[in-house]
């Protein structure tokens, strides 16, 4: 009876795609919502349409790429703590 267990909704085919597209839709809606409020920026760059969305996206991608490179220096062998 190995491998038989409770099935969750994310185990069904197509569920992950639904989550992916829901997140894409939410991100697009929040990006477009930037036009619906009055901004009170401290710096001129904050007035750009979608600045915070683009800033967050660029730096998130940069963080992932930097972590990939750091892995080369920080990764140890599987038996690093063994005798």
Biotite code that builds the C-alpha atoms (Angstrom):
import biotite.structure as struc

atoms = struc.array([
    struc.Atom([0.000, 0.000, 0.000], chain_id="A", res_id=1, res_name="UNK", atom_name="CA", element="C"),
    struc.Atom([2.976, 2.224, -0.494], chain_id="A", res_id=2, res_name="UNK", atom_name="CA", element="C"),
    struc.Atom([2.316, 5.422, -2.390], chain_id="A", res_id=3, res_name="UNK", atom_name="CA", element="C"),
    struc.Atom([-1.399, 5.354, -1.671], chain_id="A", res_id=4, res_name="UNK", atom_name="CA", element="C"),
    struc.Atom([-2.464, 8.255, 0.421], chain_id="A", res_id=5, res_name="UNK", atom_name="CA", element="C"),
    struc.Atom([-4.790, 11.130, 0.558], chain_id="A", res_id=6, res_name="UNK", atom_name="CA", element="C"),
    struc.Atom([-4.983, 13.002, -2.736], chain_id="A", res_id=7, res_name="UNK", atom_name="CA", element="C"),
    struc.Atom([-4.918, 16.769, -2.589], chain_id="A", res_id=8, res_name="UNK", atom_name="CA", element="C"),
    struc.Atom([-6.260, 19.202, -5.171], chain_id="A", res_id=9, res_name="UNK", atom_name="CA", element="C"),
    struc.Atom([-2.744, 20.162, -6.310], chain_id="A", res_id=10, res_name="UNK", atom_name="CA", element="C"),
    struc.Atom([-2.101, 16.504, -7.190], chain_id="A", res_id=11, res_name="UNK", atom_name="CA", element="C"),
    struc.Atom([-4.734, 16.636, -9.923], chain_id="A", res_id=12, res_name="UNK", atom_name="CA", element="C"),
    struc.Atom([-3.499, 17.312, -13.469], chain_id="A", res_id=13, res_name="UNK", atom_name="CA", element="C"),
    struc.Atom([-3.918, 20.942, -14.442], chain_id="A", res_id=14, res_name="UNK", atom_name="CA", element="C"),
    struc.Atom([-4.192, 22.324, -10.909], chain_id="A", res_id=15, res_name="UNK", atom_name="CA", element="C"),
    struc.Atom([-0.691, 23.760, -10.895], chain_id="A", res_id=16, res_name="UNK", atom_name="CA", element="C"),
    struc.Atom([-1.414, 25.482, -14.203], chain_id="A", res_id=17, res_name="UNK", atom_name="CA", element="C"),
    struc.Atom([-4.493, 27.087, -12.639], chain_id="A", res_id=18, res_name="UNK", atom_name="CA", element="C"),
    struc.Atom([-2.430, 28.405, -9.732], chain_id="A", res_id=19, res_name="UNK", atom_name="CA", element="C"),
    struc.Atom([0.221, 29.716, -12.130], chain_id="A", res_id=20, res_name="UNK", atom_name="CA", element="C"),
    struc.Atom([-2.297, 31.585, -14.270], chain_id="A", res_id=21, res_name="UNK", atom_name="CA", element="C"),
    struc.Atom([-4.141, 32.891, -11.212], chain_id="A", res_id=22, res_name="UNK", atom_name="CA", element="C"),
    struc.Atom([-0.872, 34.381, -9.932], chain_id="A", res_id=23, res_name="UNK", atom_name="CA", element="C"),
    struc.Atom([-0.116, 35.864, -13.346], chain_id="A", res_id=24, res_name="UNK", atom_name="CA", element="C"),
    struc.Atom([-3.573, 37.441, -13.447], chain_id="A", res_id=25, res_name="UNK", atom_name="CA", element="C"),
    struc.Atom([-3.190, 38.810, -9.918], chain_id="A", res_id=26, res_name="UNK", atom_name="CA", element="C"),
    struc.Atom([0.215, 40.308, -10.737], chain_id="A", res_id=27, res_name="UNK", atom_name="CA", element="C"),
    struc.Atom([-1.140, 41.930, -13.899], chain_id="A", res_id=28, res_name="UNK", atom_name="CA", element="C"),
    struc.Atom([-4.151, 43.336, -12.009], chain_id="A", res_id=29, res_name="UNK", atom_name="CA", element="C"),
    struc.Atom([-1.923, 44.792, -9.288], chain_id="A", res_id=30, res_name="UNK", atom_name="CA", element="C"),
    struc.Atom([0.384, 46.258, -11.926], chain_id="A", res_id=31, res_name="UNK", atom_name="CA", element="C"),
    struc.Atom([-2.567, 47.953, -13.629], chain_id="A", res_id=32, res_name="UNK", atom_name="CA", element="C"),
    struc.Atom([-3.982, 49.104, -10.273], chain_id="A", res_id=33, res_name="UNK", atom_name="CA", element="C"),
    struc.Atom([-0.976, 51.393, -9.994], chain_id="A", res_id=34, res_name="UNK", atom_name="CA", element="C"),
    struc.Atom([-2.875, 53.844, -12.205], chain_id="A", res_id=35, res_name="UNK", atom_name="CA", element="C"),
    struc.Atom([-5.827, 54.052, -9.792], chain_id="A", res_id=36, res_name="UNK", atom_name="CA", element="C"),
    struc.Atom([-4.345, 55.973, -6.883], chain_id="A", res_id=37, res_name="UNK", atom_name="CA", element="C"),
    struc.Atom([-2.552, 59.233, -6.289], chain_id="A", res_id=38, res_name="UNK", atom_name="CA", element="C"),
    struc.Atom([1.126, 58.857, -5.584], chain_id="A", res_id=39, res_name="UNK", atom_name="CA", element="C"),
    struc.Atom([3.094, 60.905, -3.061], chain_id="A", res_id=40, res_name="UNK", atom_name="CA", element="C"),
    struc.Atom([6.673, 59.984, -4.020], chain_id="A", res_id=41, res_name="UNK", atom_name="CA", element="C"),
    struc.Atom([9.851, 60.938, -2.244], chain_id="A", res_id=42, res_name="UNK", atom_name="CA", element="C"),
    struc.Atom([11.893, 60.459, -5.421], chain_id="A", res_id=43, res_name="UNK", atom_name="CA", element="C"),
    struc.Atom([11.005, 61.161, -9.056], chain_id="A", res_id=44, res_name="UNK", atom_name="CA", element="C"),
    struc.Atom([11.543, 57.521, -10.074], chain_id="A", res_id=45, res_name="UNK", atom_name="CA", element="C"),
    struc.Atom([8.644, 56.478, -7.838], chain_id="A", res_id=46, res_name="UNK", atom_name="CA", element="C"),
    struc.Atom([6.255, 58.346, -10.138], chain_id="A", res_id=47, res_name="UNK", atom_name="CA", element="C"),
    struc.Atom([6.885, 55.931, -13.003], chain_id="A", res_id=48, res_name="UNK", atom_name="CA", element="C"),
    struc.Atom([3.958, 53.670, -13.828], chain_id="A", res_id=49, res_name="UNK", atom_name="CA", element="C"),
    struc.Atom([4.471, 50.243, -12.272], chain_id="A", res_id=50, res_name="UNK", atom_name="CA", element="C"),
    struc.Atom([7.788, 51.208, -10.659], chain_id="A", res_id=51, res_name="UNK", atom_name="CA", element="C"),
    struc.Atom([7.379, 49.047, -7.558], chain_id="A", res_id=52, res_name="UNK", atom_name="CA", element="C"),
    struc.Atom([6.206, 46.016, -9.543], chain_id="A", res_id=53, res_name="UNK", atom_name="CA", element="C"),
    struc.Atom([9.152, 46.272, -11.924], chain_id="A", res_id=54, res_name="UNK", atom_name="CA", element="C"),
    struc.Atom([11.582, 47.009, -9.099], chain_id="A", res_id=55, res_name="UNK", atom_name="CA", element="C"),
    struc.Atom([10.403, 43.946, -7.164], chain_id="A", res_id=56, res_name="UNK", atom_name="CA", element="C"),
    struc.Atom([10.519, 41.696, -10.220], chain_id="A", res_id=57, res_name="UNK", atom_name="CA", element="C"),
    struc.Atom([14.007, 42.774, -11.302], chain_id="A", res_id=58, res_name="UNK", atom_name="CA", element="C"),
    struc.Atom([15.497, 42.408, -7.846], chain_id="A", res_id=59, res_name="UNK", atom_name="CA", element="C"),
    struc.Atom([13.774, 39.071, -7.203], chain_id="A", res_id=60, res_name="UNK", atom_name="CA", element="C"),
    struc.Atom([15.271, 37.678, -10.403], chain_id="A", res_id=61, res_name="UNK", atom_name="CA", element="C"),
    struc.Atom([18.620, 39.198, -9.429], chain_id="A", res_id=62, res_name="UNK", atom_name="CA", element="C"),
    struc.Atom([18.433, 37.566, -6.005], chain_id="A", res_id=63, res_name="UNK", atom_name="CA", element="C"),
    struc.Atom([17.774, 34.152, -7.538], chain_id="A", res_id=64, res_name="UNK", atom_name="CA", element="C"),
    struc.Atom([20.664, 34.550, -9.979], chain_id="A", res_id=65, res_name="UNK", atom_name="CA", element="C"),
    struc.Atom([22.997, 35.706, -7.200], chain_id="A", res_id=66, res_name="UNK", atom_name="CA", element="C"),
    struc.Atom([21.974, 32.729, -5.049], chain_id="A", res_id=67, res_name="UNK", atom_name="CA", element="C"),
    struc.Atom([22.770, 30.380, -7.933], chain_id="A", res_id=68, res_name="UNK", atom_name="CA", element="C"),
    struc.Atom([26.279, 31.771, -8.101], chain_id="A", res_id=69, res_name="UNK", atom_name="CA", element="C"),
    struc.Atom([26.737, 31.727, -4.316], chain_id="A", res_id=70, res_name="UNK", atom_name="CA", element="C"),
    struc.Atom([25.862, 28.044, -4.332], chain_id="A", res_id=71, res_name="UNK", atom_name="CA", element="C"),
    struc.Atom([29.159, 27.315, -6.080], chain_id="A", res_id=72, res_name="UNK", atom_name="CA", element="C"),
    struc.Atom([31.088, 28.743, -3.136], chain_id="A", res_id=73, res_name="UNK", atom_name="CA", element="C"),
    struc.Atom([28.905, 27.590, -0.251], chain_id="A", res_id=74, res_name="UNK", atom_name="CA", element="C"),
    struc.Atom([27.962, 24.067, -1.297], chain_id="A", res_id=75, res_name="UNK", atom_name="CA", element="C"),
    struc.Atom([29.717, 21.219, 0.486], chain_id="A", res_id=76, res_name="UNK", atom_name="CA", element="C"),
    struc.Atom([29.958, 17.522, -0.341], chain_id="A", res_id=77, res_name="UNK", atom_name="CA", element="C"),
    struc.Atom([27.183, 15.264, 0.877], chain_id="A", res_id=78, res_name="UNK", atom_name="CA", element="C"),
    struc.Atom([29.435, 13.635, 3.491], chain_id="A", res_id=79, res_name="UNK", atom_name="CA", element="C"),
    struc.Atom([30.960, 16.925, 4.710], chain_id="A", res_id=80, res_name="UNK", atom_name="CA", element="C"),
    struc.Atom([30.018, 16.329, 8.376], chain_id="A", res_id=81, res_name="UNK", atom_name="CA", element="C"),
    struc.Atom([30.902, 12.627, 8.411], chain_id="A", res_id=82, res_name="UNK", atom_name="CA", element="C"),
    struc.Atom([34.093, 11.331, 9.987], chain_id="A", res_id=83, res_name="UNK", atom_name="CA", element="C"),
])
